Amino acid sequence: MTYSPPVEDQKFLLDHVVAIADLLDDRDLVAAIVEGAGQFAAGEFAPLNRIGDETGAKWSSEGVTMPPGFKEAYRGYVEGGWGTLAGPTEHGGQGLPLALASVVMEDLGSANMGFSLVMMLTPAAVEALRHHGSPELQQDWLPKLVSGEWTGTMNLTEPQAGSDVGALKTRADPAGDGSYKIKGQKIFITFGEHDLTDNIVHLVLARLPNAPRGTRGISLFLVPKILPDGTRNDLRCVSIEHKLGIHASPTCVMAYGDHDSCTGWLIGEENKGMAAMFTMMNNARLNVGLQGVSIAERAMQQAVAYARERVQGSREGRPARIIDFPDVRRMLLRMKALTQSARALTYYCAGQTDRGSLGDEAAAARADLLTPLVKAYGTDVGVEVTNLALQVHGGMGYVEETGAAQHVRDARISPIYEGTNGIQAADLVGRKLGLEGGEALRRLLADIRADSGGEAELTGLAVDCAAVAERMLDAGPDDRLAGSYPFLTMLSVAVSGWLMARQAAALDGHDGDPAFAAMKRAAARFYLDQVVPEARGLKAAASASAEVLYSIDEAAFAA
Ligand SMILES: Cc1cc2nc3c(=O)[nH]c(=O)nc-3n(C[C@H](O)[C@H](O)[C@H](O)COP(=O)(O)OP(=O)(O)OC[C@H]3O[C@@H](n4cnc5c(N)ncnc54)[C@H](O)[C@@H]3O)c2cc1C
């Protein structure tokens, strides 16, 4: 099954949800990028999806070898300049909107999710370096990261430091010449080692001697595999993990400073590493949310194709294909509606980020508020849609032959990494709810209510969200956290429902493909009539206190 890029939906969203014309006044360029990215991803990356899963990345003491064809495909990505789209112009980037780069990232993720991770993390490293690195570091390292000639990684996790990054122990000692000696072990490092490029630039969180405890004592370092003089740095990939999915993405245990001579350079200020890492993480969180959209799109396309072919039973006296049955249609339309809603939310957030970078403070606050929603809702959609796609295949979905199972396995990591979805929910009710004293959220909900196209359930959901939020602002931390996940889902559906209603309204006068317009109308209708009311049903869970959760002793869970 090949991948067919959803070019029409992508362009429609850029026009009507992102309002890309405000950000880039060149329709032809937008169309060329959207169409070209789709062709590239479908032609070069999608055919490698299966081999990436079956063969996977291989470790030896010499390094990590990617499956056949990956090196050439990566070269095509670099030569096509695909990684440079949103990169800084002063370092070889094209300075185009993030919303447009998001389309490219979505296509790459649909075509080959495991592989796309290396393309996702490098721009995130570029963001951290361009906002926090010294001019010298930027000059030395950014051009080849922007072009994709070198790749970047993100090193937070250690065995005892997962969600609690503040518990990390990797050390950085000043070497006396402006550089630092890095020593420690990191786990779960995506593309920590590979054979796609000559150099890998690791962004590593570490602790200086006598640094304050917790996240206030963490600094960020640039630690290259190959040093500027061409010699190898004292770091190595100890092993890679055997895991459920994304086999094309090597997940590495990294050892820094086995011989006490691993060199790194400080990015930003001492003990301010979390600020720099957050720049990187916010970019990566948006892209992980997008991965949910990517994998949902790929799985959904496959399910639609299968449902149109598989003959089973009869309907109205004639042999039926399974797409003729109401329950299969329900699954297919739900997949369409969820995928389109998560795409709309993600692109909208990218567009707000773009406006924020141009100095629009309200848009920047909105992007900040929406980022945990994009990450968690997008990836939850990815998991649900890939599961539905497998279900549509019946037993053939459960065997590996059709490829439906690979999408389920690949999608499953996305609610876990880049801050679990539970941590996203905590971020929403902890930091984001109180942005501008709660005004950022109030403005968002007011916009939804004012522009809900007369959709009573949607207006009701926005009112419910406002009531839960006001209650949470007055509640203690445990009570807020107890309802955080259902609240995150409610709010995500409210924003996505609003964007779906706006799209349906924008169809009036649409002169594109009538089948696309018909599907968009049906997907919006389904979402507003069936998904929005489900989210309203979460109000009780979002409003519940933590009382029942702590009414039992820990041991009772094992009873
Ligand atoms: C394939 C893969 C690739 C990865 N790539 C990278 C990478 O490139 N770089 C990197 O640094 N890391 C990477 N990671 C690590 C990943 O980010 C962590 O696994 C993730 O942050 C969760 O940490 P943990 O596994 O230690 O789980 P824990 O922190 O032990 O969490 C376990 C469970 O407890 C919950 N939990 C924990 N703390 C809280 C809390 N305070 N409130 C509510 N719930 C909580 C979590 O939501 C989760 O459900 C990767 C992991 C995998 C599996």
The ligand as a Gaussian input file, in Angstrom:
#p B3LYP/6-31G(d) Opt

LIG

0 1
 C       11.591000       5.163000      21.602000
 C       11.958000       6.246000      22.560000
 C       12.651000       7.365000      22.099000
 C       13.025000       8.356000      22.994000
 N       13.799000       9.411000      22.561000
 C       14.325000      10.272000      23.465000
 C       15.311000      11.240000      23.083000
 O       15.655000      11.378000      21.914000
 N       15.865000      12.011000      24.055000
 C       15.525000      11.894000      25.365000
 O       16.076000      12.606000      26.183000
 N       14.589000      10.986000      25.771000
 C       13.987000      10.179000      24.850000
 N       13.076000       9.231000      25.244000
 C       12.671000       9.177000      26.632000
 C       11.231000       9.639000      26.851000
 O       11.140000      11.008000      26.662000
 C       10.819000       9.165000      28.251000
 O       10.627000       7.763000      28.159000
 C        9.565000       9.861000      28.731000
 O        9.828000      11.213000      28.992000
 C        8.997000       9.222000      30.008000
 O        9.982000       9.006000      30.965000
 P       10.115000       7.552000      31.625000
 O       10.196000       6.561000      30.524000
 O       11.235000       7.576000      32.589000
 O        8.767000       7.311000      32.349000
 P        8.336000       7.812000      33.882000
 O        8.812000       9.204000      34.034000
 O        8.874000       6.774000      34.798000
 O        6.798000       7.750000      33.765000
 C        6.031000       6.564000      33.915000
 C        4.548000       6.938000      34.007000
 O        4.338000       7.803000      35.134000
 C        3.756000       9.030000      34.742000
 N        4.350000      10.129000      35.499000
 C        5.650000      10.309000      35.839000
 N        5.792000      11.457000      36.521000
 C        4.575000      12.022000      36.614000
 C        4.071000      13.229000      37.187000
 N        4.859000      14.107000      37.793000
 N        2.732000      13.492000      37.069000
 C        1.901000      12.634000      36.441000
 N        2.338000      11.479000      35.868000
 C        3.645000      11.180000      35.959000
 C        4.049000       9.158000      33.261000
 O        3.076000       9.960000      32.583000
 C        4.036000       7.711000      32.798000
 O        2.729000       7.319000      32.498000
 C       12.651000       8.255000      24.352000
 C       11.929000       7.129000      24.799000
 C       11.599000       6.139000      23.921000
 C       10.880000       4.924000      24.447000

